[in-house]
Amino acid sequence: MQAESIAATPTLDPHEVVRDEHLRARAFLGEVELVDGDGTFTSPGTPWLIDGWRPHALSRPPTLGQDNAYVFQSLLGMDPAEYDALVHEDVIY
């Protein structure tokens, strides 16, 4: 297709994507910290450019319950004592 001036790209499986030097050279791939903090893994980034710049949101995923206090107390307005009681009872992790 490319020989006929039609934009085309090969279809890659996930293992091929993270090893592709073309994608790495264009900052499509990045290293993301593992949740346990013990190393990194390669992850694809955003597949588009904005004004020639690739927005990156490559960061490790949150741990289980990492943002619970913020969500329950700040966003939902739960009383801190009630929140602590539910955590103690294993209702909230």
C-alpha positions in Angstrom: 0.0 0.0 0.0 2.8 2.4 0.9 4.3 1.8 -2.6 1.1 3.1 -4.0 1.2 6.2 -1.8 -1.4 4.9 0.6 -0.8 5.6 4.2 -0.4 2.2 5.9 1.4 0.6 8.8 1.9 -3.1 9.7 -0.3 -4.7 12.2 1.7 -5.5 15.3 1.0 -7.6 18.3 1.7 -6.1 21.8 5.1 -7.6 22.1 6.1 -6.2 18.7 4.7 -2.7 19.6 7.0 -2.3 22.6 10.0 -3.5 20.6 9.4 -1.3 17.6 12.3 1.2 17.2 10.2 3.4 14.9 7.7 3.9 17.7 10.4 4.4 20.3 12.2 7.0 18.2 9.0 9.0 17.9 8.4 9.0 21.7 5.3 6.7 21.4 6.7 4.3 24.0 7.8 5.1 27.5 8.8 3.4 30.7 6.2 3.2 33.5 7.1 2.4 37.1 5.7 -0.8 38.5 3.1 -0.5 41.2 5.5 -2.1 43.8 8.2 0.3 42.7 10.5 -2.6 41.7 11.4 -1.6 38.2 9.6 -0.4 35.1 7.8 -1.8 32.1 7.4 -0.4 28.5 4.0 1.0 27.7 2.6 2.7 24.6 1.6 6.4 25.0 -0.9 8.6 23.3 -1.2 7.7 19.6 -1.6 11.3 18.4 0.4 14.6 18.3 -0.9 18.0 19.3 1.0 20.8 17.6 3.9 18.3 17.1 3.9 17.3 20.7 2.9 13.9 22.1 1.0 14.3 25.4 2.2 11.7 27.9 0.2 10.3 30.7 2.6 7.5 31.4 2.7 7.0 35.2 2.2 4.0 37.3 -1.4 3.0 38.1 -2.7 3.8 41.6 -2.5 1.2 44.3 -5.7 -0.4 45.6 -7.4 2.3 47.7 -4.7 4.9 47.2 -7.2 7.7 46.6 -10.1 6.5 48.8 -9.6 9.1 51.6 -9.7 11.9 49.0 -12.8 10.5 47.2 -14.8 9.7 50.3 -13.9 12.6 52.5 -13.1 15.5 50.0 -15.4 14.7 47.1 -18.3 12.9 48.9 -18.0 14.8 52.2 -17.8 11.8 54.5 -16.9 12.6 58.1 -13.3 11.5 58.8 -14.4 9.4 61.9 -17.0 7.6 59.7 -14.4 6.9 57.0 -11.9 5.6 59.6 -14.6 3.3 61.1 -15.4 1.9 57.6 -11.7 1.3 56.9 -11.3 -0.4 60.3 -14.3 -2.7 59.4 -12.8 -3.5 56.0 -15.7 -1.9 54.2 -13.3 0.6 52.5 -9.7 -0.5 51.7 
